[in-house]
Amino acid sequence: MERVPKSVFTKEFKEEAVKMVTEGQLTIPEIGRRLSIPKLTLAHWVKIAKEGTLNTNRKQRPVIGEEMELTRLKRETTNPWYLSGHNPCHHLRRWSLTME
């Protein structure tokens, strides 16, 4: 099963959605259906808007070199191609040569 990518909404979209809830006559589930967003997401936006933190962007900390190296090593040690000593690029090159 493939993983569905996480949706990213603009600040303006979130503000307008919250405004529809706070000023409109419609319920959160109805607005969620109309905007094609989960009702729990919309309810969360309304909650944090009331706290005044809707527009604050959470910045991720930069990845340091050691973390990058650790990730690379984990990938290599769990990838069957690396464990068997094969180079996946070698097989792709051989396949492309037979296709010519």
Backbone torsions as a table, in degrees:
resi	resn	phi	psi	omega
1	MET	NA	132.2	-179.5
2	GLU	-84.4	148.0	179.7
3	ARG	-84.3	135.0	178.8
4	VAL	-81.2	129.3	-179.7
5	PRO	-64.9	148.0	-179.9
6	LYS	-72.0	134.5	179.4
7	SER	-75.5	145.4	176.9
8	VAL	-119.4	125.1	-178.3
9	PHE	-113.1	142.9	178.9
10	THR	-73.7	160.9	178.2
11	LYS	-60.1	-41.1	-179.3
12	GLU	-63.7	-40.9	179.0
13	PHE	-62.4	-45.3	179.0
14	LYS	-61.3	-43.9	-179.2
15	GLU	-62.4	-42.5	180.0
16	GLU	-66.9	-38.4	178.5
17	ALA	-64.4	-44.0	178.4
18	VAL	-64.4	-40.0	179.3
19	LYS	-62.2	-38.6	177.7
20	MET	-62.3	-36.6	-179.8
21	VAL	-72.7	-46.9	-173.3
22	THR	-75.1	-29.4	-176.7
23	GLU	-106.2	-15.6	-174.8
24	GLY	-92.1	177.3	179.4
25	GLN	-100.1	2.6	-177.0
26	LEU	-94.5	157.2	179.5
27	THR	-85.6	165.0	178.0
28	ILE	-59.4	-45.8	179.1
29	PRO	-60.9	-38.5	-179.9
30	GLU	-66.6	-44.5	178.6
31	ILE	-65.6	-39.4	176.4
32	GLY	-58.7	-42.9	177.2
33	ARG	-64.2	-43.5	-178.7
34	ARG	-65.9	-33.5	-179.3
35	LEU	-95.9	-2.0	-179.0
36	SER	58.8	45.8	174.6
37	ILE	-129.1	150.3	179.7
38	PRO	-62.0	142.2	-178.3
39	LYS	-64.3	-31.4	178.3
40	LEU	-68.5	-34.4	176.5
41	THR	-64.3	-46.6	179.6
42	LEU	-63.5	-41.6	178.5
43	ALA	-63.1	-38.2	177.5
44	HIS	-64.4	-43.1	178.2
45	TRP	-60.6	-41.6	179.5
46	VAL	-63.8	-42.6	-179.6
47	LYS	-62.0	-48.8	-177.1
48	ILE	-74.0	-23.2	175.0
49	ALA	-68.5	-37.9	177.3
50	LYS	-65.4	-30.5	176.9
51	GLU	-80.5	-11.5	179.3
52	GLY	83.9	19.6	-177.7
53	THR	-117.6	19.3	-178.1
54	LEU	-65.1	-38.7	-173.6
55	ASN	-92.9	4.8	178.7
56	THR	-82.1	128.9	179.0
57	ASN	-90.8	129.8	175.8
58	ARG	-87.2	114.2	179.9
59	LYS	-88.6	138.5	175.3
60	GLN	-84.4	145.8	178.9
61	ARG	-73.6	150.2	179.9
62	PRO	-67.1	147.8	179.0
63	VAL	-83.1	130.9	-179.3
64	ILE	-89.1	163.1	-176.0
65	GLY	-56.8	-39.1	-179.5
66	GLU	-64.3	-36.7	178.5
67	GLU	-68.0	-38.1	177.6
68	MET	-64.0	-43.1	179.6
69	GLU	-64.9	-42.3	178.7
70	LEU	-62.2	-42.2	178.5
71	THR	-63.0	-42.7	179.3
72	ARG	-62.5	-43.9	-179.8
73	LEU	-65.2	-39.9	177.2
74	LYS	-62.8	-42.0	-179.6
75	ARG	-63.6	-43.7	-179.0
76	GLU	-66.5	-38.4	-176.9
77	THR	-78.8	-15.9	178.1
78	THR	-103.7	-9.6	-179.4
79	ASN	-84.6	123.1	-177.9
80	PRO	-60.3	-29.6	179.6
81	TRP	-63.0	-44.0	-179.9
82	TYR	-70.0	-37.9	-178.0
83	LEU	-66.4	-34.0	-178.7
84	SER	-86.6	-4.6	179.1
85	GLY	84.7	4.5	179.0
86	HIS	-85.1	151.9	174.5
87	ASN	-106.6	113.1	-176.8
88	PRO	-60.5	-29.4	180.0
89	CYS	-68.0	-32.9	178.7
90	HIS	-61.5	-43.7	-179.9
91	HIS	-67.2	-37.2	178.1
92	LEU	-66.2	-39.7	179.5
93	ARG	-64.7	-44.2	-179.9
94	ARG	-62.8	-40.2	179.1
95	TRP	-64.5	-42.5	-177.7
96	SER	-67.6	-31.4	178.9
97	LEU	-69.8	-33.5	179.3
98	THR	-74.9	-19.2	-178.1
99	MET	-82.3	-12.6	-175.8
100	GLU	-77.7	NA	NA
